[in-house]
């Protein structure tokens, strides 16, 4: 398993995925690091590891991070409130700042089940079969969550923003 390549190709996507549970970018990055280290220790000699398993490990690490660091995160949120307001959920140089904020806000309003499928499908280019396997759902359920999520995003976004995405 080429761990450096995994991080280079999917690191930002995994952090984005972890942000679905973590309130701060720092916690999301910590969750990704924790998950990758655990996987590396467990699967060091394996030839390949399905990307879906990496996403599942990140999800579990993110949830654990939230549970174990609630008091610390509250102190950081108070101390760094201004800094956190400027932290974006994703970076896209080609998207104007206002449009990015609208999309980020709308994505954050989706149910987590739809949001995680959309993140895995769009940003990580996973198939519905891979997503289904990773989340323990059927590929049809993954596809339905994706469709419902996209429909909800279209309703939430101004027409000019939704039509150009």
C-alpha positions as a printed Julia matrix, in Angstrom:
165×3 Matrix{Float64}:
   0.0    0.0     0.0
   1.43   3.35   -1.03
   0.38   5.45    1.96
   2.05   8.64    0.7
   0.11   8.38   -2.56
  -3.12   7.78   -0.62
  -2.59  10.96    1.4
  -1.49  12.99   -1.63
  -4.51  11.93   -3.69
  -7.19  11.69   -1.01
  -5.99  13.64    2.04
  -8.03  16.78    1.39
 -11.09  14.68    0.53
 -10.74  12.71    3.75
 -10.47  15.92    5.77
 -13.59  17.23    4.04
 -15.34  13.98    4.92
 -14.22  14.19    8.56
 -15.54  17.76    8.74
 -19.05  16.3     8.53
 -18.66  15.33   12.2
 -15.9   17.6    13.46
 -16.56  21.24   14.25
 -13.05  22.4    13.43
 -10.55  21.83   10.69
  -7.93  20.88   13.29
 -10.1   18.09   14.71
 -10.89  16.83   11.19
  -7.19  16.71   10.33
  -6.47  14.9    13.61
  -9.2   12.36   12.85
  -7.74  11.67    9.4
  -4.25  11.27   10.85
  -5.53   8.93   13.57
  -7.43   6.8    11.06
  -4.51   6.55    8.62
  -2.05   5.63   11.38
  -4.41   2.91   12.69
  -4.9    1.53    9.19
  -1.18   1.67    8.49
  -0.39  -0.29   11.65
  -3.05  -2.86   10.86
  -2.54  -3.15    7.08
   1.1   -2.15    6.61
   1.97  -5.12    4.4
  -1.32  -5.27    2.47
  -1.06  -4.66   -1.24
  -4.23  -2.6    -1.41
  -6.9   -1.26    0.86
 -10.29  -0.24   -0.56
 -10.81   3.51   -0.4
 -14.17   2.87    1.22
 -12.45   1.29    4.24
 -10.34   4.4     4.61
 -13.48   6.56    4.62
 -15.11   4.33    7.24
 -12.0    4.51    9.43
 -11.99   8.31    9.09
 -15.68   8.46   10.05
 -15.08   6.41   13.2
 -11.99   8.41   14.11
 -13.9   11.66   13.6
 -16.71  10.53   15.87
 -14.19   9.41   18.5
 -12.38  12.73   18.22
 -15.6   14.63   18.83
 -16.46  12.52   21.86
 -13.04  12.71   23.46
 -12.29  16.38   22.87
 -15.55  18.19   23.65
 -14.16  20.39   26.44
 -10.96  21.14   24.52
 -12.9   22.02   21.38
 -15.22  24.36   23.3
 -12.23  26.25   24.68
 -10.68  26.45   21.19
 -13.94  27.6    19.64
 -14.21  30.44   22.15
 -10.57  31.41   21.79
 -10.49  31.13   17.99
 -14.02  32.15   17.08
 -12.91  34.73   14.55
 -10.41  32.34   12.95
 -12.97  29.55   12.62
 -15.48  31.82   10.88
 -13.05  32.21    8.01
 -12.3   28.48    7.68
 -13.85  27.07    4.55
 -15.28  23.58    4.25
 -13.55  23.11    0.92
 -11.23  25.09   -1.31
 -12.03  25.78   -4.91
 -10.0   28.52   -6.53
 -12.24  28.61   -9.59
 -15.38  29.24   -7.55
 -16.06  32.8    -6.41
 -16.0   33.29   -2.64
 -19.7   34.18   -2.38
 -20.74  31.14   -4.4
 -18.44  28.9    -2.36
 -20.04  30.15    0.86
 -23.54  29.52   -0.49
 -22.65  25.98   -1.52
 -20.85  25.29    1.76
 -23.82  26.55    3.78
 -26.3   24.52    1.74
 -24.15  21.38    2.02
 -24.0   21.86    5.79
 -27.81  21.95    5.98
 -28.22  18.53    4.36
 -28.81  15.46    6.54
 -25.47  13.79    7.3
 -26.51  10.64    5.36
 -26.95  12.65    2.16
 -23.96  14.91    2.78
 -21.51  12.03    3.29
 -22.65  10.31    0.08
 -22.34  13.56   -1.9
 -18.83  14.18   -0.53
 -17.73  10.63   -1.35
 -19.29  10.74   -4.84
 -18.28  14.23   -5.99
 -14.99  14.94   -4.24
 -13.66  11.4    -4.1
 -15.26  10.14   -7.31
 -16.33   6.88   -5.68
 -18.95   4.68   -7.3
 -22.26   4.05   -5.59
 -21.16   0.45   -5.11
 -17.99   1.59   -3.27
 -19.96   4.1    -1.23
 -22.56   1.48   -0.33
 -19.88  -0.95    0.79
 -18.12   1.72    2.85
 -21.3    2.83    4.62
 -22.91  -0.59    4.94
 -25.85   0.29    2.7
 -26.94  -0.88   -0.74
 -25.69   0.93   -3.8
 -29.32   1.84   -4.57
 -29.64   3.5    -1.16
 -26.39   5.39   -1.79
 -27.66   6.54   -5.17
 -31.0    7.6    -3.67
 -29.3    9.61   -0.92
 -27.15  11.27   -3.58
 -30.19  12.18   -5.72
 -32.19  13.46   -2.73
 -29.21  15.48   -1.55
 -28.63  17.05   -4.95
 -32.32  17.94   -5.26
 -32.2   19.58   -1.85
 -29.08  21.52   -2.82
 -30.73  22.77   -6.01
 -33.71  24.0    -3.96
 -31.45  25.74   -1.42
 -29.15  27.45   -3.91
 -29.99  30.45   -6.07
 -30.66  29.38   -9.65
 -27.45  30.89  -11.05
 -25.32  29.05   -8.47
 -27.03  25.67   -8.88
 -27.08  25.69  -12.65
 -23.37  26.36  -13.04
 -22.17  23.66  -10.67
